[in-house]
Amino acid sequence: MPNIKSAIKRVETAERNRARNKAWKSAIRSRRNEVEDSVKTADAKSAQAALQNAYKLIDKAVAKGILHRNTAARRKSRLATAVLKISSKPTKK
């Protein structure tokens, strides 16, 4: 444990930021899983809706400094590619 007052403050700040980042990243993973589940069930409408929710959350995380913009772009691209694959498949009737 640090003895210097400023170092003690930095430890407290780092812990607070770690908890905040962990919560945001967990929420992003949950949204990603929603998209992937919709893709697995081949439900294009729910996948598109889940993709929009994921986009919104990822963009907010970038704005708050949780994710790097290139990381966010990569994640969004991967999700969009997965959704596009099921959207372009012909449906069986």
DAURQUI-V280455 format. One record per residue. N is the residue number from 1. RES is the residue in one small letter. SS is DSSP state (A for helix, B for strand, O for the rest). PHI is phi in whole degrees, -180 to 180 (* if undefined). Layout:
BEGIN
n=N res=RES ss=SS phi=PHI
n=N res=RES ss=SS phi=PHI
END
This chain:
BEGIN
n=1 res=m ss=O phi=*
n=2 res=p ss=O phi=-70
n=3 res=n ss=O phi=-101
n=4 res=i ss=O phi=-81
n=5 res=k ss=A phi=-59
n=6 res=s ss=A phi=-68
n=7 res=a ss=A phi=-69
n=8 res=i ss=A phi=-62
n=9 res=k ss=A phi=-63
n=10 res=r ss=A phi=-65
n=11 res=v ss=A phi=-63
n=12 res=e ss=A phi=-64
n=13 res=t ss=A phi=-65
n=14 res=a ss=A phi=-63
n=15 res=e ss=A phi=-66
n=16 res=r ss=A phi=-63
n=17 res=n ss=A phi=-66
n=18 res=r ss=A phi=-62
n=19 res=a ss=A phi=-65
n=20 res=r ss=A phi=-65
n=21 res=n ss=A phi=-62
n=22 res=k ss=A phi=-63
n=23 res=a ss=A phi=-65
n=24 res=w ss=A phi=-63
n=25 res=k ss=A phi=-67
n=26 res=s ss=A phi=-65
n=27 res=a ss=A phi=-64
n=28 res=i ss=A phi=-65
n=29 res=r ss=A phi=-62
n=30 res=s ss=A phi=-63
n=31 res=r ss=A phi=-65
n=32 res=r ss=A phi=-62
n=33 res=n ss=A phi=-65
n=34 res=e ss=A phi=-62
n=35 res=v ss=A phi=-64
n=36 res=e ss=A phi=-64
n=37 res=d ss=A phi=-65
n=38 res=s ss=A phi=-66
n=39 res=v ss=A phi=-67
n=40 res=k ss=A phi=-64
n=41 res=t ss=O phi=-83
n=42 res=a ss=O phi=60
n=43 res=d ss=O phi=-97
n=44 res=a ss=A phi=-66
n=45 res=k ss=A phi=-67
n=46 res=s ss=A phi=-70
n=47 res=a ss=A phi=-66
n=48 res=q ss=A phi=-66
n=49 res=a ss=A phi=-65
n=50 res=a ss=A phi=-65
n=51 res=l ss=A phi=-64
n=52 res=q ss=A phi=-63
n=53 res=n ss=A phi=-64
n=54 res=a ss=A phi=-66
n=55 res=y ss=A phi=-57
n=56 res=k ss=A phi=-61
n=57 res=l ss=A phi=-67
n=58 res=i ss=A phi=-64
n=59 res=d ss=A phi=-64
n=60 res=k ss=A phi=-66
n=61 res=a ss=A phi=-64
n=62 res=v ss=A phi=-66
n=63 res=a ss=A phi=-62
n=64 res=k ss=O phi=-90
n=65 res=g ss=O phi=85
n=66 res=i ss=O phi=-77
n=67 res=l ss=O phi=-117
n=68 res=h ss=O phi=-75
n=69 res=r ss=A phi=-63
n=70 res=n ss=A phi=-71
n=71 res=t ss=A phi=-63
n=72 res=a ss=A phi=-64
n=73 res=a ss=A phi=-63
n=74 res=r ss=A phi=-64
n=75 res=r ss=A phi=-65
n=76 res=k ss=A phi=-63
n=77 res=s ss=A phi=-64
n=78 res=r ss=A phi=-65
n=79 res=l ss=A phi=-66
n=80 res=a ss=A phi=-63
n=81 res=t ss=A phi=-63
n=82 res=a ss=A phi=-64
n=83 res=v ss=A phi=-69
n=84 res=l ss=A phi=-63
n=85 res=k ss=A phi=-62
n=86 res=i ss=A phi=-81
n=87 res=s ss=A phi=-72
n=88 res=s ss=A phi=-88
n=89 res=k ss=O phi=-73
n=90 res=p ss=O phi=-70
n=91 res=t ss=O phi=-87
n=92 res=k ss=O phi=-84
n=93 res=k ss=O phi=-119
END
